[in-house]
Amino acid sequence: MPQLDKGFEVFVNWQTALFCLGIYFATYIVRTVVQALIPKVKVKGAMPYHLWNELFLPLGPYGTGILIALVAKKFPWPMPIADVWSAKVMYGLVCGGASGWFYGRFRAWAKVKDERKAGTSDAPPAPPSNPPSADPPADPAPPTPPAN
């Protein structure tokens, strides 16, 4: 299966890591600028909020990857895709998806870690370090009769 190995090498190299980091930083800059210029995208319940969070933010890394693939003429592309623009677009799409997926997983992991540290997690509480003994509780002392 030498073809599969060659195809795998296209995505597992320093160029791909650099490209994915570039997508992340470009998307982060765009997100920060939009959220600073249009404050309604951060107000829950507003229409811009739903469009921003449900459409533009999830599709941002894909679009950024394609845009960088079309614009970056001097980027050191992996050899099999260096000369074909459609291959660069697909590479940008795949790297944008990988970048967005990894960012989403990392953010979710960091959120869970912060919630557990703060003690506000929805996760079940950890079992006690010293489990209760299996012995039944002792009978309470019988009541004493009142003194006359």
C-alpha positions in Angstrom: 0.0 0.0 0.0 2.6 2.6 -1.0 -0.1 5.0 -2.3 -1.8 5.2 1.1 1.6 5.9 2.8 2.3 8.7 0.3 -1.2 10.2 0.9 -0.7 9.9 4.6 2.6 11.7 4.4 0.9 14.7 2.8 -1.1 15.4 6.0 1.5 14.3 8.6 4.3 16.9 8.2 5.5 20.3 9.5 3.7 22.1 6.6 0.3 20.8 7.7 1.0 21.7 11.4 2.0 25.2 10.3 -1.0 25.6 8.0 -3.4 24.5 10.7 -1.8 26.9 13.2 -2.1 29.7 10.6 -5.8 28.8 10.1 -6.4 28.9 13.9 -4.7 32.3 14.3 -6.4 33.9 11.3 -9.8 32.6 12.5 -9.1 33.9 16.0 -8.2 37.4 14.7 -11.4 37.5 12.6 -13.5 36.3 15.5 -12.0 38.9 17.9 -12.4 41.8 15.4 -16.0 40.8 14.6 -17.0 40.5 18.3 -15.4 43.8 19.1 -17.1 45.7 16.2 -20.5 44.0 16.4 -21.3 43.6 20.2 -24.7 42.0 19.4 -23.0 38.8 18.3 -22.3 38.1 22.0 -25.9 38.8 23.2 -27.8 35.6 23.7 -31.2 35.6 22.0 -30.3 38.2 19.4 -30.5 37.1 15.7 -26.8 38.1 15.1 -25.8 35.8 18.0 -27.5 32.8 16.4 -26.1 33.4 13.0 -22.6 34.0 14.4 -22.6 31.0 16.7 -24.5 28.5 14.6 -23.2 29.4 11.1 -20.2 31.7 10.9 -18.1 30.4 13.8 -18.4 26.7 12.9 -17.7 27.4 9.2 -14.9 29.9 9.8 -11.9 27.5 9.9 -13.1 25.9 6.6 -13.4 29.2 4.8 -10.1 30.5 6.3 -8.3 27.3 5.1 -9.7 27.6 1.6 -8.9 31.4 1.5 -5.3 30.8 2.7 -4.9 28.0 0.1 -5.9 30.3 -2.7 -3.9 33.3 -1.6 -0.6 31.8 -0.2 1.5 31.5 -3.3 4.9 31.0 -1.6 3.8 28.6 1.1 5.9 25.4 1.1 3.2 23.1 0.0 3.6 19.3 0.4 4.9 18.0 -2.9 1.9 16.1 -4.3 -0.4 19.2 -4.1 2.1 22.0 -4.9 1.0 22.5 -8.5 -2.8 22.0 -8.6 -5.1 24.7 -7.2 -8.0 22.3 -6.6 -5.7 20.1 -4.5 -4.7 23.2 -2.5 -8.3 24.0 -1.9 -9.1 20.5 -0.7 -6.0 20.7 1.5 -7.2 24.0 3.0 -10.6 22.5 3.5 -9.3 19.4 5.3 -6.8 21.4 7.4 -9.5 23.9 8.3 -11.7 21.1 9.4 -8.9 19.5 11.4 -8.1 22.9 13.0 -11.7 23.6 13.9 -12.2 20.1 15.3 -9.1 20.2 17.4 -9.9 23.6 18.7 -13.4 22.5 19.7 -12.1 19.4 21.5 -9.4 21.4 23.3 -11.9 24.0 24.4 -14.3 21.4 25.7 -11.5 19.7 27.6 -10.4 23.0 29.1 -14.0 23.9 30.1 -14.5 20.5 31.9 -11.1 20.9 33.6 -12.0 24.4 34.8 -15.5 23.2 36.0 -14.0 20.3 37.9 -11.4 22.6 39.5 -14.2 25.1 40.5 -16.5 22.3 41.7 -19.3 23.2 39.4 -19.2 20.2 37.1 -22.2 18.2 36.2 -20.1 15.1 36.6 -21.1 12.8 39.5 -19.1 13.4 42.7 -16.1 11.4 43.3 -16.5 8.5 45.7 -15.3 9.1 49.3 -11.7 8.2 49.9 -12.7 6.1 53.0 -15.8 4.1 52.2 -18.2 3.5 55.0 -17.8 0.3 56.9 -20.2 -2.6 56.1 -21.1 -2.9 59.8 -24.7 -1.9 60.6 -25.1 1.1 62.8 -25.3 0.4 66.6 -28.7 0.6 68.2 -29.2 3.9 70.0 -29.3 3.7 73.8 -32.8 3.1 75.2 -34.5 6.2 76.6 -34.2 6.6 80.3 -37.5 7.0 82.3 -38.3 10.4 83.6 -37.3 11.1 87.2 -40.2 11.6 89.7 
